């Protein structure tokens, strides 16, 4: 089965933004916020 992958649209991204917590001031630098959900969607 071949699945076509598409990046998140701007509308989809705008729905996710409110649920993303603010970056922490300690620890490792944060990964690209928009890239992580796209990667998870692709891997699933």
DRENGU-460795 format. One line per 10 residues: number of its first residue (from 1); their letters; for each residue x, y, z of N, C-alpha, C, O. Coordinates in Angstrom, 2 decimals. Layout:
<vexmis>
NUM	A	X,Y,Z,X,Y,Z,X,Y,Z,X,Y,Z ~ ...
</vexmis>
This chain:
<vexmis>
1	XXXXXXXXXX	0.85,-1.18,0.00,0.00,0.00,0.00,0.88,1.23,0.00,1.76,1.36,0.86 ~ 0.68,2.12,-0.92,1.45,3.36,-1.02,0.59,4.52,-0.55,-0.51,4.73,-1.05 ~ 1.10,5.27,0.43,0.38,6.40,0.99,1.08,7.68,0.57,2.30,7.79,0.67 ~ 0.33,8.61,0.11,0.90,9.90,-0.30,1.03,10.80,0.91,0.07,10.99,1.66 ~ 2.22,11.36,1.10,2.49,12.25,2.23,2.37,13.70,1.80,2.89,14.09,0.76 ~ 1.70,14.49,2.61,1.59,15.92,2.37,1.91,16.65,3.66,1.56,16.18,4.74 ~ 2.58,17.79,3.55,2.87,18.62,4.72,1.56,19.15,5.29,0.53,19.17,4.61 ~ 1.61,19.58,6.54,0.43,20.20,7.15,0.10,21.49,6.42,1.00,22.27,6.08 ~ -1.16,21.72,6.19,-1.57,22.98,5.58,-1.53,24.07,6.65,-1.43,23.77,7.84 ~ -1.61,25.31,6.23,-1.63,26.42,7.18,-2.85,26.33,8.10,-2.75,26.63,9.29
11	XXXXXXXXXX	-3.99,25.91,7.57,-5.19,25.77,8.39,-5.02,24.68,9.45,-5.42,24.87,10.60 ~ -4.44,23.55,9.06,-4.19,22.47,10.03,-3.21,22.93,11.09,-3.40,22.66,12.28 ~ -2.15,23.62,10.67,-1.16,24.11,11.61,-1.78,25.08,12.60,-1.50,25.01,13.80 ~ -2.63,25.98,12.13,-3.28,26.96,13.00,-4.17,26.29,14.05,-4.36,26.83,15.14 ~ -4.71,25.11,13.74,-5.50,24.38,14.73,-4.61,23.77,15.82,-5.04,23.62,16.96 ~ -3.38,23.41,15.47,-2.46,22.79,16.43,-1.73,23.78,17.33,-1.39,23.45,18.46 ~ -1.48,24.98,16.84,-0.66,25.96,17.56,-1.12,26.19,19.01,-0.26,26.22,19.89 ~ -2.40,26.36,19.30,-2.79,26.61,20.69,-2.45,25.47,21.66,-2.33,25.70,22.86 ~ -2.28,24.26,21.16,-2.00,23.13,22.06,-0.51,22.90,22.28,-0.14,22.01,23.05 ~ 0.35,23.67,21.63,1.79,23.52,21.79,2.25,24.38,22.95,2.02,25.59,22.95
21	XXXXXXXXXX	2.91,23.78,23.95,3.36,24.56,25.10,4.49,25.52,24.72,5.18,25.33,23.72 ~ 4.67,26.55,25.54,5.75,27.51,25.32,7.09,26.82,25.52,7.19,25.87,26.31 ~ 8.13,27.27,24.82,9.45,26.65,24.98,9.97,26.81,26.41,9.75,27.83,27.05 ~ 10.67,25.79,26.88,11.29,25.85,28.21,12.56,26.70,28.13,13.17,26.82,27.07 ~ 12.94,27.27,29.25,14.14,28.10,29.28,15.39,27.28,29.58,16.50,27.81,29.52 ~ 15.23,26.00,29.89,16.36,25.14,30.20,16.36,23.94,29.26,15.36,23.68,28.59 ~ 17.46,23.23,29.20,17.54,22.02,28.39,17.96,22.29,26.96,18.47,23.36,26.63 ~ 17.74,21.29,26.13,18.15,21.37,24.72,17.29,22.38,23.97,16.14,22.62,24.33 ~ 17.86,22.96,22.91,17.04,23.83,22.06,15.90,23.02,21.44,16.04,21.83,21.15 ~ 14.80,23.66,21.26,13.60,23.00,20.76,13.70,22.72,19.27,14.27,23.51,18.51
31	XXXXXXXXXX	13.14,21.60,18.84,13.06,21.27,17.42,12.04,22.17,16.76,11.24,22.83,17.43 ~ 12.06,22.20,15.45,11.11,23.01,14.69,9.68,22.55,15.03,9.32,21.40,14.79 ~ 8.89,23.47,15.57,7.54,23.11,16.01,6.68,22.56,14.86,5.90,21.63,15.07 ~ 6.81,23.12,13.69,5.97,22.67,12.59,6.47,21.35,11.99,5.68,20.58,11.44 ~ 7.74,21.09,12.08,8.31,19.88,11.50,8.00,18.62,12.29,7.86,17.55,11.70 ~ 7.88,18.74,13.60,7.66,17.55,14.43,6.30,16.89,14.14,6.27,15.68,13.92 ~ 5.19,17.63,14.13,3.91,16.95,13.79,3.92,16.38,12.37,3.33,15.33,12.13 ~ 4.57,17.06,11.45,4.64,16.55,10.07,5.40,15.23,10.03,5.00,14.30,9.32 ~ 6.50,15.15,10.80,7.28,13.93,10.85,6.46,12.80,11.47,6.47,11.67,10.98 ~ 5.75,13.10,12.54,4.94,12.08,13.20,3.83,11.59,12.27,3.54,10.39,12.23
41	XXXX	3.23,12.48,11.53,2.18,12.12,10.58,2.75,11.24,9.48,2.12,10.27,9.05 ~ 3.96,11.57,9.02,4.61,10.80,7.97,4.96,9.40,8.47,4.77,8.42,7.74 ~ 5.46,9.29,9.70,5.89,8.01,10.24,4.69,7.09,10.52,4.81,5.87,10.44 ~ 3.55,7.67,10.84,2.37,6.89,11.17,1.80,6.32,9.91,0.79,5.61,9.95
</vexmis>
